[in-house]
Amino acid sequence: MLPIRQLVPASPFQHATPSLQRLGYKSRYGGKGFDTKILKKVVALRKKDEQERMEEDAILDTYLHALGMIEAPPEG
């Protein structure tokens, strides 16, 4: 099996229209057994830089802790 980095390029549909992007994405990877919702999130995460992802994760952990969904936010 290929690594996810090879399966989901940084900009897989840079020349297609939005409707064709969705169609190609679902048919290409959904037909191979991949969860297209998760792959869509992976592509969105790859577009963000590491610092932005870390900030969003920290905020999400804070909210989850406030709601009692996790024990404590990770320190760091």
Contacts in CASP RR format, 6 or more apart in sequence:
PFRMAT RR
TARGET T0000
AUTHOR 0000-0000-0000
METHOD contacts of the structure
MODEL  1
MLPIRQLVPASPFQHATPSLQRLGYKSRYGGKGFDTKILKKVVALRKKDE
QERMEEDAILDTYLHALGMIEAPPEG
4 42 0 8 1.000
7 29 0 8 1.000
7 34 0 8 1.000
7 39 0 8 1.000
8 29 0 8 1.000
8 39 0 8 1.000
8 42 0 8 1.000
8 43 0 8 1.000
8 46 0 8 1.000
10 46 0 8 1.000
10 47 0 8 1.000
12 21 0 8 1.000
12 25 0 8 1.000
12 43 0 8 1.000
13 20 0 8 1.000
13 21 0 8 1.000
13 24 0 8 1.000
13 25 0 8 1.000
16 24 0 8 1.000
25 36 0 8 1.000
25 39 0 8 1.000
25 40 0 8 1.000
26 36 0 8 1.000
29 36 0 8 1.000
29 39 0 8 1.000
30 36 0 8 1.000
45 53 0 8 1.000
48 56 0 8 1.000
58 73 0 8 1.000
61 70 0 8 1.000
61 73 0 8 1.000
61 74 0 8 1.000
62 73 0 8 1.000
64 70 0 8 1.000
64 73 0 8 1.000
65 71 0 8 1.000
65 72 0 8 1.000
65 73 0 8 1.000
END
